[in-house]
């Protein structure tokens, strides 16, 4: 029976087993479920695993997610991009290592990110620099996302390596870009990205987050000035007058603190686009079919328009 399972799913079993003693009890149970699931067909198996990883009851661990992505052999799909499309970009350090050693590194990255955005007419709405990864919410310019990201990451890596006298790759594989449905996810993604430093305990509270210079939250509230960040567009989602818009934005961000890590916002596909595994099960029970794509965070109608 195991021989009938595709390498994709058998690779997932091997990847989970590779964590060994480092797994929590819940993930140990997941390994057992996975072994049993081999006898029920690969589609059932795959969605059961992914559903378990994304349920609210499970502590979704980015390190486990990254490990699985590294270990499971899956074909790369072409990036989806066109001038004017909204992307959530995630960049991680190789082997989960730091990509910023100090404030000089962070300033070098921010300076490059902003200057290239101006050159290539790329609109930046939200961003956050973390020790070993970063998030950017942007709208691709006339020359497209790949060129912007290539210039940004290659240029920074060269500067970083020269400054720290190191060689080799700085970033893990290629960056992740999720094409996003704007009407549904724009404000959610702005909030999610800007709350990253708070969730990671790099700051102690919302007042500290507003003073934190390594994400775009303080730019939107007026604490910092970054001409290349399109704060006017972001605030226009919250009100017509700047004062009212900033107040509404602060309130919206505060309401998101209790929502936790929001794993459904860091990728595409059916489970994330529907808001979780329980929604997918409900759809299946009602025999509702919805178009989906792992590269897209959005409704079935949006996926069909893009594809």
KEKE-3310 file (N, C-alpha, C; in steps of 0.2 Angstrom, whole numbers, plus 5000, padded with zeros to 4 digits):
npx = (5004:5010:5018:5010:5008:5012:5028:5029:5020:5026:5038:5034:5031:5044:5050:5044:5047:5060:5061:5061:5065:5063:5050:5034:5022:5010:5014:5020:5010:5004:5013:5010:4997:4999:5006:4996:4987:4993:4986:4975:4974:4982:4977:4968:4977:4987:4979:4974:4986:4990:4979:4979:4991:4987:4976:4968:4970:4983:4999:5006:5021:5034:5046:5045:5036:5045:5055:5048:5045:5058:5062:5053:5051:5045:5039:5044:5033:5029:5031:5018:5014:5011:5012:5006:5000:4996:5007:5012:5027:5039:5055:5068:5082:5096:5096:5089:5096:5102:5099:5101:5113:5115:5111:5116:5116:5102:5098:5105:5098:5085:5087:5091:5079:5069:5075:5075:5062:5057:5064:5059:5045:5038:5026:5026:5018:5018:5029:5042:5056:5064:5074:5079:5071:5060:5046:5036:5024:5018:5015:5018:5029:5031:5041:5040:5039:5050:5062:5063:5065:5076:5086:5086:5088:5100:5109:5109:5114:5127:5133:5131:5139:5152:5154:5153:5163:5161:5156:5146:5128:5115:5102:5087:5084:5073:5064:5048:5033:5016:5002:4989:4972:4965:4954:4949:4960:4969:4970:4971:4983:4992:4991:4994:5008:5014:5012:5021:5034:5029:5023:5034:5040:5049:5047:5038:5025:5011:5014:5027:5029:5026:5036:5046:5059:5061:5050:5035:5025:5026:5028:5015:5008:5014:5025:5038:5046:5045:5047:5046:5037:5020:5010:4999:4990:4988:4982:4970:4961:4956:4950:4945:4950:4966:4969:4958:4959:4971:4968:4958:4966:4975:4967:4962:4973:4976:4965:4969:4979:4976:4973:4983:4995:4991:4992:4986:4988:5000:5002:4996:4983:4969:4965:4971:4965:4952:4951:4954:4955:4943:4933:4935:4932:4918:4914:4916:4907:4896:4897:4903:4913:4929:4939:4957:4974:4991:4999:4992:4982:4966:4949:4939:4934:4943:4955:4952:4951:4964:4972)
npy = (4994:5006:5008:5014:5027:5044:5051:5064:5064:5053:5059:5069:5062:5057:5069:5074:5064:5067:5076:5070:5070:5083:5087:5092:5085:5085:5085:5073:5065:5068:5062:5049:5048:5051:5040:5030:5036:5034:5023:5027:5035:5047:5060:5062:5061:5071:5083:5081:5082:5095:5102:5099:5106:5119:5122:5130:5125:5120:5124:5133:5132:5141:5137:5123:5123:5129:5119:5108:5113:5113:5100:5092:5086:5096:5102:5118:5132:5144:5161:5172:5187:5204:5220:5231:5222:5215:5210:5199:5197:5186:5184:5174:5170:5159:5143:5147:5157:5173:5188:5201:5209:5221:5238:5245:5236:5234:5248:5249:5239:5245:5257:5253:5246:5256:5266:5258:5255:5268:5270:5260:5262:5255:5251:5252:5246:5240:5234:5224:5221:5207:5197:5185:5185:5193:5204:5210:5221:5224:5233:5228:5236:5244:5236:5224:5212:5202:5208:5219:5212:5205:5214:5220:5210:5204:5214:5219:5207:5206:5218:5215:5203:5208:5217:5209:5200:5187:5173:5166:5160:5171:5171:5160:5148:5153:5169:5170:5174:5179:5182:5193:5195:5211:5218:5210:5207:5217:5227:5217:5211:5222:5225:5212:5211:5222:5219:5209:5212:5213:5201:5193:5197:5207:5220:5228:5232:5241:5254:5254:5247:5257:5266:5258:5257:5248:5243:5247:5252:5263:5273:5274:5279:5292:5294:5291:5296:5291:5293:5284:5275:5271:5279:5287:5280:5268:5274:5279:5269:5269:5281:5297:5309:5313:5313:5306:5294:5289:5287:5277:5267:5264:5258:5247:5240:5237:5229:5217:5211:5201:5191:5182:5172:5171:5161:5158:5169:5169:5163:5155:5146:5134:5131:5142:5153:5151:5153:5143:5126:5120:5127:5123:5109:5111:5116:5105:5096:5102:5101:5110:5118:5126:5136:5136:5141:5138:5149:5160:5171:5172:5173:5160:5165:5176:5169:5162:5173:5178:5167)
npz = (5000:5004:4993:4984:4987:4983:4980:4985:4997:5004:5006:5015:5027:5030:5032:5044:5053:5054:5063:5076:5093:5095:5092:5098:5109:5102:5088:5088:5089:5077:5068:5070:5066:5053:5048:5049:5040:5028:5022:5017:5006:4996:4994:5005:5015:5013:5015:5028:5035:5032:5037:5050:5054:5053:5061:5074:5086:5086:5089:5078:5070:5063:5061:5059:5048:5039:5039:5033:5021:5015:5015:5008:4992:4980:4964:4958:4955:4942:4946:4950:4942:4938:4932:4945:4953:4970:4982:4995:5002:5008:5016:5020:5031:5027:5033:5044:5049:5056:5047:5048:5058:5065:5068:5058:5047:5046:5042:5030:5022:5023:5017:5004:5000:4999:4990:4978:4977:4973:4961:4953:4953:4962:4974:4992:5006:5019:5030:5039:5048:5054:5065:5058:5046:5035:5031:5017:5011:4995:4980:4964:4952:4936:4930:4936:4949:4951:4946:4955:4967:4965:4963:4975:4985:4981:4980:4993:5000:4995:5000:5014:5015:5012:5022:5033:5031:5025:5015:5002:5002:5008:5010:5011:5000:4986:4988:4995:4988:4988:4979:4982:4985:4985:4990:5000:5009:5011:5022:5032:5030:5031:5045:5050:5046:5052:5066:5068:5075:5088:5091:5091:5102:5102:5105:5118:5119:5112:5112:5112:5100:5091:5092:5086:5075:5064:5057:5047:5054:5063:5054:5048:5058:5060:5067:5061:5046:5030:5014:5004:5008:5005:5014:5013:5005:5012:5024:5019:5018:5030:5034:5029:5033:5040:5054:5059:5052:5056:5070:5068:5062:5072:5082:5075:5073:5087:5090:5083:5091:5100:5091:5088:5079:5066:5055:5043:5035:5029:5017:5002:4993:4996:5010:5017:5011:5013:5026:5036:5041:5046:5039:5026:5027:5030:5017:5009:5014:5010:4997:4990:4978:4976:4967:4968:4972:4977:4976:4978:4988:4991:4985:4976:4964:4962:4960:4948:4940:4940:4936)
capx = (5000:5014:5021:5005:5008:5017:5034:5027:5018:5031:5043:5032:5032:5051:5052:5041:5051:5067:5061:5063:5064:5062:5043:5030:5018:5005:5017:5022:5003:5003:5017:5006:4991:5002:5008:4990:4984:4996:4982:4968:4975:4987:4974:4966:4983:4990:4975:4974:4992:4990:4974:4982:4996:4984:4971:4969:4972:4990:5004:5009:5028:5037:5052:5042:5034:5051:5058:5044:5046:5065:5063:5048:5052:5039:5041:5043:5029:5031:5028:5012:5015:5010:5012:5000:4997:4998:5011:5015:5034:5043:5061:5071:5089:5098:5096:5086:5101:5101:5101:5103:5117:5115:5107:5119:5113:5095:5098:5107:5092:5079:5089:5090:5072:5066:5077:5073:5055:5056:5066:5055:5038:5035:5023:5027:5013:5019:5036:5044:5062:5065:5081:5081:5067:5057:5040:5035:5018:5020:5012:5024:5029:5031:5046:5038:5042:5056:5068:5064:5067:5083:5091:5085:5091:5107:5113:5110:5118:5134:5135:5131:5145:5158:5154:5155:5168:5158:5155:5140:5121:5113:5094:5085:5081:5070:5059:5041:5028:5009:4998:4984:4966:4966:4948:4948:4966:4974:4971:4973:4990:4996:4991:4998:5015:5016:5012:5026:5039:5026:5022:5040:5043:5055:5044:5034:5018:5009:5017:5034:5029:5025:5043:5051:5061:5062:5044:5032:5019:5027:5027:5008:5006:5017:5031:5044:5045:5048:5044:5045:5031:5014:5006:4992:4985:4986:4977:4964:4957:4953:4946:4946:4955:4972:4968:4953:4962:4976:4965:4955:4971:4978:4961:4962:4979:4975:4961:4973:4984:4973:4972:4989:5000:4987:4996:4982:4990:5007:5003:4990:4979:4962:4964:4972:4960:4945:4952:4956:4953:4936:4929:4936:4928:4911:4913:4916:4901:4890:4899:4905:4920:4931:4946:4963:4981:4995:5002:4987:4978:4960:4943:4939:4933:4949:4959:4950:4952:4971:4974)
capy = (5000:5012:5009:5018:5034:5048:5053:5070:5063:5050:5064:5073:5058:5057:5076:5074:5059:5069:5081:5066:5072:5090:5088:5092:5079:5085:5083:5066:5061:5069:5057:5042:5049:5051:5033:5027:5039:5031:5018:5030:5038:5053:5067:5063:5061:5078:5088:5080:5085:5102:5105:5099:5111:5126:5123:5135:5121:5118:5129:5133:5134:5143:5133:5117:5124:5130:5113:5104:5116:5112:5093:5089:5088:5098:5106:5125:5135:5150:5166:5175:5194:5208:5227:5233:5216:5216:5204:5198:5194:5184:5182:5170:5168:5152:5139:5151:5162:5180:5192:5207:5209:5227:5243:5247:5231:5236:5254:5247:5236:5249:5262:5250:5244:5262:5269:5254:5256:5274:5269:5255:5263:5249:5254:5249:5248:5238:5230:5222:5217:5203:5195:5181:5185:5200:5204:5216:5221:5229:5233:5228:5241:5242:5231:5218:5210:5198:5212:5223:5208:5202:5220:5222:5205:5203:5220:5218:5201:5208:5222:5211:5198:5211:5220:5204:5196:5181:5171:5161:5163:5174:5170:5153:5147:5159:5172:5168:5179:5177:5187:5194:5199:5217:5220:5206:5205:5222:5229:5212:5210:5228:5224:5206:5212:5227:5216:5204:5213:5213:5194:5190:5200:5212:5226:5226:5234:5245:5261:5253:5246:5264:5269:5253:5259:5243:5241:5252:5254:5270:5278:5276:5283:5298:5294:5292:5299:5287:5295:5279:5271:5275:5279:5290:5275:5264:5277:5280:5263:5270:5287:5303:5314:5310:5311:5301:5288:5286:5284:5271:5262:5261:5254:5241:5236:5235:5223:5211:5209:5195:5186:5178:5172:5171:5157:5158:5175:5168:5158:5155:5139:5133:5131:5148:5157:5150:5155:5137:5119:5119:5130:5118:5104:5113:5117:5099:5093:5105:5099:5117:5118:5133:5137:5138:5140:5139:5155:5165:5172:5175:5169:5156:5170:5180:5164:5161:5179:5178:5161)
capz = (5000:5004:4987:4980:4989:4979:4984:4989:5003:5008:5009:5021:5032:5032:5035:5050:5057:5055:5069:5081:5099:5095:5091:5103:5109:5097:5082:5088:5087:5070:5065:5070:5061:5046:5046:5048:5034:5021:5020:5015:5000:4997:4995:5012:5019:5013:5018:5035:5038:5032:5041:5057:5055:5052:5065:5080:5092:5085:5089:5071:5071:5057:5060:5057:5041:5035:5038:5029:5014:5013:5015:5004:4985:4976:4959:4958:4950:4940:4950:4946:4943:4933:4935:4949:4958:4977:4984:5002:5001:5014:5014:5026:5031:5025:5039:5049:5052:5055:5040:5051:5064:5069:5065:5051:5042:5045:5039:5023:5019:5022:5012:4997:4998:4998:4984:4973:4976:4970:4955:4949:4954:4966:4980:4998:5010:5025:5030:5045:5048:5060:5065:5053:5041:5034:5027:5014:5007:4990:4973:4959:4947:4928:4928:4939:4956:4951:4945:4961:4973:4963:4964:4983:4989:4979:4982:5001:5002:4993:5005:5020:5015:5012:5028:5039:5029:5024:5008:5001:5001:5014:5010:5011:4993:4984:4992:4995:4986:4988:4976:4987:4984:4989:4994:5006:5013:5011:5029:5037:5029:5034:5052:5052:5045:5057:5073:5069:5081:5095:5092:5092:5109:5101:5108:5124:5119:5106:5112:5110:5093:5087:5092:5084:5068:5059:5053:5044:5059:5065:5048:5047:5064:5059:5071:5057:5039:5025:5008:4999:5010:5003:5020:5012:5002:5018:5029:5015:5020:5037:5034:5024:5036:5042:5061:5060:5049:5061:5076:5066:5061:5079:5085:5071:5075:5094:5090:5081:5095:5103:5086:5088:5074:5060:5049:5036:5031:5026:5011:4998:4993:4998:5017:5020:5008:5016:5034:5040:5039:5047:5033:5020:5028:5029:5010:5006:5017:5006:4990:4986:4975:4975:4964:4973:4970:4982:4975:4978:4994:4988:4984:4970:4959:4961:4958:4941:4936:4939:4932)
cpx = (5004:5017:5017:5005:5014:5023:5033:5025:5022:5036:5041:5032:5039:5053:5050:5045:5058:5067:5063:5060:5062:5054:5039:5025:5012:5008:5019:5015:5002:5007:5013:5000:4993:5003:5001:4987:4987:4991:4975:4968:4978:4983:4971:4972:4986:4985:4974:4980:4992:4985:4976:4987:4993:4978:4973:4971:4980:4994:5008:5016:5031:5043:5050:5040:5040:5055:5055:5045:5053:5065:5058:5050:5046:5042:5039:5038:5031:5028:5023:5013:5013:5010:5005:4997:5000:5001:5013:5021:5037:5049:5064:5078:5090:5099:5094:5091:5099:5103:5102:5107:5117:5111:5110:5117:5106:5094:5100:5101:5087:5081:5088:5083:5068:5068:5075:5066:5053:5058:5062:5047:5035:5032:5023:5022:5014:5026:5038:5051:5063:5072:5083:5076:5064:5050:5039:5028:5019:5015:5018:5023:5029:5036:5045:5042:5049:5062:5069:5067:5074:5088:5091:5090:5099:5111:5114:5115:5126:5137:5136:5138:5151:5159:5156:5160:5166:5157:5148:5133:5119:5105:5093:5081:5079:5065:5052:5037:5021:5005:4991:4978:4965:4960:4947:4954:4971:4975:4973:4980:4994:4996:4995:5006:5018:5016:5017:5031:5036:5025:5028:5044:5049:5053:5039:5026:5017:5013:5024:5035:5029:5032:5048:5053:5061:5056:5040:5026:5020:5027:5020:5005:5009:5023:5038:5041:5049:5045:5042:5039:5025:5009:4999:4987:4983:4980:4970:4959:4953:4950:4949:4951:4960:4971:4963:4955:4967:4973:4962:4960:4974:4973:4961:4968:4979:4971:4964:4978:4982:4972:4978:4993:4997:4991:4992:4984:4997:5008:4996:4987:4973:4961:4965:4967:4954:4945:4953:4953:4946:4931:4930:4932:4920:4909:4912:4910:4895:4892:4900:4912:4922:4938:4951:4969:4986:4999:4998:4983:4971:4954:4944:4938:4939:4954:4958:4951:4960:4974:4972)
cpy = (5006:5014:5013:5025:5038:5050:5060:5069:5058:5054:5068:5069:5058:5064:5076:5070:5062:5074:5077:5069:5079:5092:5088:5086:5079:5083:5076:5062:5062:5064:5050:5043:5049:5044:5029:5030:5037:5026:5021:5034:5045:5059:5068:5064:5068:5083:5087:5083:5092:5105:5105:5105:5118:5127:5127:5131:5119:5124:5129:5136:5135:5139:5126:5118:5125:5123:5108:5106:5114:5104:5089:5091:5090:5103:5113:5127:5142:5156:5170:5183:5198:5215:5229:5228:5217:5209:5204:5194:5193:5181:5179:5169:5161:5149:5143:5156:5169:5183:5199:5207:5215:5232:5246:5243:5233:5243:5253:5244:5241:5255:5259:5249:5251:5265:5265:5255:5262:5273:5265:5256:5257:5252:5250:5251:5246:5234:5229:5218:5213:5200:5190:5180:5192:5199:5211:5216:5226:5228:5233:5233:5239:5237:5224:5216:5206:5203:5216:5218:5206:5208:5221:5216:5203:5208:5220:5213:5203:5213:5219:5207:5202:5214:5215:5199:5188:5179:5166:5164:5166:5172:5162:5152:5153:5162:5169:5174:5176:5183:5187:5197:5205:5219:5216:5206:5211:5225:5224:5211:5216:5227:5218:5208:5217:5224:5211:5206:5212:5205:5191:5193:5204:5219:5224:5227:5238:5251:5260:5251:5252:5267:5264:5255:5254:5240:5247:5255:5262:5275:5279:5280:5290:5299:5295:5294:5295:5289:5290:5274:5274:5275:5282:5285:5270:5267:5278:5274:5264:5276:5292:5308:5310:5308:5306:5294:5285:5283:5277:5265:5259:5257:5247:5237:5233:5229:5217:5208:5202:5189:5181:5178:5172:5167:5157:5164:5175:5164:5159:5148:5139:5134:5138:5153:5157:5152:5149:5131:5118:5122:5126:5112:5105:5114:5110:5095:5096:5104:5106:5116:5125:5132:5139:5137:5142:5146:5161:5165:5175:5170:5165:5160:5174:5175:5163:5167:5179:5173:5161)
cpz = (5000:4997:4982:4981:4985:4983:4988:4996:5008:5010:5015:5027:5035:5035:5042:5055:5058:5061:5075:5088:5100:5094:5097:5103:5103:5090:5082:5086:5080:5066:5064:5066:5054:5044:5045:5041:5028:5018:5017:5009:5001:4998:5002:5016:5019:5016:5025:5038:5038:5036:5048:5059:5056:5057:5071:5086:5092:5085:5082:5072:5064:5056:5057:5049:5037:5033:5033:5021:5011:5011:5009:4996:4981:4970:4960:4953:4948:4945:4946:4948:4937:4936:4939:4953:4965:4979:4992:5001:5008:5012:5021:5025:5030:5032:5045:5052:5052:5049:5042:5057:5068:5065:5058:5046:5040:5041:5031:5019:5018:5016:5005:4995:4996:4991:4978:4971:4972:4963:4950:4950:4957:4973:4986:5003:5018:5025:5038:5045:5055:5060:5060:5047:5040:5030:5024:5010:5002:4984:4968:4954:4940:4926:4932:4946:4955:4950:4952:4966:4971:4965:4972:4986:4987:4981:4990:5003:5000:4998:5012:5020:5015:5019:5034:5037:5028:5017:5008:5002:5008:5015:5009:5004:4990:4988:4991:4993:4985:4985:4980:4984:4988:4993:5001:5011:5014:5019:5034:5036:5032:5042:5054:5052:5051:5065:5074:5075:5088:5096:5094:5099:5108:5104:5114:5123:5113:5106:5110:5102:5088:5087:5088:5076:5063:5056:5051:5049:5061:5060:5047:5052:5064:5064:5067:5050:5034:5018:5004:5001:5009:5009:5018:5009:5008:5022:5025:5016:5026:5038:5029:5027:5040:5050:5062:5057:5053:5067:5074:5065:5067:5082:5081:5073:5082:5094:5087:5085:5098:5098:5085:5081:5067:5054:5043:5032:5028:5020:5007:4998:4997:5006:5019:5017:5011:5024:5038:5038:5040:5041:5027:5021:5027:5021:5007:5008:5013:4999:4986:4984:4974:4972:4969:4970:4976:4982:4976:4985:4992:4987:4977:4964:4957:4958:4950:4937:4935:4934:4925)
residu = (UNK:UNK:UNK:UNK:UNK:UNK:UNK:UNK:UNK:UNK:UNK:UNK:UNK:UNK:UNK:UNK:UNK:UNK:UNK:UNK:UNK:UNK:UNK:UNK:UNK:UNK:UNK:UNK:UNK:UNK:UNK:UNK:UNK:UNK:UNK:UNK:UNK:UNK:UNK:UNK:UNK:UNK:UNK:UNK:UNK:UNK:UNK:UNK:UNK:UNK:UNK:UNK:UNK:UNK:UNK:UNK:UNK:UNK:UNK:UNK:UNK:UNK:UNK:UNK:UNK:UNK:UNK:UNK:UNK:UNK:UNK:UNK:UNK:UNK:UNK:UNK:UNK:UNK:UNK:UNK:UNK:UNK:UNK:UNK:UNK:UNK:UNK:UNK:UNK:UNK:UNK:UNK:UNK:UNK:UNK:UNK:UNK:UNK:UNK:UNK:UNK:UNK:UNK:UNK:UNK:UNK:UNK:UNK:UNK:UNK:UNK:UNK:UNK:UNK:UNK:UNK:UNK:UNK:UNK:UNK:UNK:UNK:UNK:UNK:UNK:UNK:UNK:UNK:UNK:UNK:UNK:UNK:UNK:UNK:UNK:UNK:UNK:UNK:UNK:UNK:UNK:UNK:UNK:UNK:UNK:UNK:UNK:UNK:UNK:UNK:UNK:UNK:UNK:UNK:UNK:UNK:UNK:UNK:UNK:UNK:UNK:UNK:UNK:UNK:UNK:UNK:UNK:UNK:UNK:UNK:UNK:UNK:UNK:UNK:UNK:UNK:UNK:UNK:UNK:UNK:UNK:UNK:UNK:UNK:UNK:UNK:UNK:UNK:UNK:UNK:UNK:UNK:UNK:UNK:UNK:UNK:UNK:UNK:UNK:UNK:UNK:UNK:UNK:UNK:UNK:UNK:UNK:UNK:UNK:UNK:UNK:UNK:UNK:UNK:UNK:UNK:UNK:UNK:UNK:UNK:UNK:UNK:UNK:UNK:UNK:UNK:UNK:UNK:UNK:UNK:UNK:UNK:UNK:UNK:UNK:UNK:UNK:UNK:UNK:UNK:UNK:UNK:UNK:UNK:UNK:UNK:UNK:UNK:UNK:UNK:UNK:UNK:UNK:UNK:UNK:UNK:UNK:UNK:UNK:UNK:UNK:UNK:UNK:UNK:UNK:UNK:UNK:UNK:UNK:UNK:UNK:UNK:UNK:UNK:UNK:UNK:UNK:UNK:UNK:UNK:UNK:UNK:UNK:UNK:UNK:UNK:UNK:UNK:UNK:UNK:UNK:UNK:UNK:UNK:UNK:UNK:UNK:UNK:UNK:UNK:UNK:UNK:UNK:UNK:UNK:UNK:UNK)
# end
